[in-house]
Amino acid sequence: MRRLKLHHWILISMALGAAVGLPMNWLGERGDLDPELVRSIAAGGKELGGIFLRLLQMLVVPLIVSSLISGVTGMGDLRALGRLGGRTIVFYLSTSALAILTGVLLVNLLNPGAGADLGLLEAGAGAHAAPEVAASDHGLGAMLWEQLTSMIPKNPLQAAAEGDMLGIIFFSIVLGVFISFVEHGKEAEGEEGEGPYRESDAPRDDEDARHRKNAALVRRFWEGFFEVMMRMTLAVIQLAPIGVFGFMLYAAAGHGLSAFEALGMYALTVFIALCVHAFVTLPLILRVFGGHSPLAHAKAMTPALLTAFSTASSNGTLPLTMRCVEESGVPSRVGSFVLPLGATINMDGTALYEVVAVLFIAQVYGMDLDLSQQLVVATTALLASVGAAGIPHAGTVMMVVVLSAVGLPTTAVGLILAVDRILDMCRTTVNVWSDSAAAVVVARHAGELPAEGPADPE
Ligand code: ASP
């Protein structure tokens, strides 16, 4: 018998989780099964999945630090780093803007809030505690400024301990750059196309030689560290089917489908818009700007996408994303740079969801937002998605910023919480899919991919 691949196992366990959880939820709601028992089973699933997610999260900080440092030091010419950074940011901003546009168009077209019953929504909201946030007093400019300054960690070790991703990324890049400076001296910045070991790098005196040798040692330390982290990642990934089963059981038994009665049109709008972005916009970008077969890329990315779906955490999925993107042919020195940044700031799915949700809430409250107000929603949603952490429900918490930007009550977040888990799963998948597309496109433009991308699978 042919051995099943990992993504097949993940798919099977996802289906199993749903097949066990959904009937339970249904029976629990009808009173044929003790609702308390259903809740405990859902909680058990969450605990099981939580162990897998914790294992992945355990890898994230050391993986990001070692991959970024070894990626930057392995780049040889540091100007390449600047170009890579520029292209990555342009990609991230433009795809998020496209996602937002898709959301705005669909919410105006489908008008999901028009027929919604506020009383029914409020009754549903009663069952869910609104997330606690203190961001409602933040203006647009203040938010942008905060994002920028918080990139510089006051204490890199504290940033690592607190999982402050932007701070970790910033420090790792700077450290990588300076390791290169010390190892290769100024020449490393100047001449393009030459490797790090050149005759001209010969030490001028003993002191200089000692510095270079030590810096080379530091570089090799991080390279080795990264290799070990990747091996650990591979080992943890093998547990994905168990973790995914647990999370699916939690989502299906704990949340079920009944919430869709009141919020069906809203959830459908988010879902259709996410599908347009994932199945039309991003594949087109992959094909046209990445020269890559979207199907072949999706196949390589399947374990990461399924994990993103079930865990609802793009940060937790990062170790898998890095592994799968390499499978798709992107060299690790590009993935090392593009993906940690993407998991932190590039959230197309979240940005799209924020606009649809806020415009839906405005429609429910009978507020007619004109074009300029919709533009404010779109801009704040972009910032909110950049600021959202790659963890479950982070986008929902950030939504208060968007709501308050157009004067909507921040407590209105409660209205849509009932379907938030399933939408979070969908948007996280799109977030990871977009990061992976960025890695392909940026690698292609940096000349790091073969002229012919992989062929479409039969
Ligand atoms: N859960 C999402 C992610 O990890 C963020 C969000 O809540 O939208 O990418």
Residues whose N, C-alpha, C, O or C-beta is under 5 A from the ligand:
A	BS01	LIG	A312 S313 S314 N315 T350 A389 G390 I391 P392 H393 A394 G395 T396 D424 T428 N431
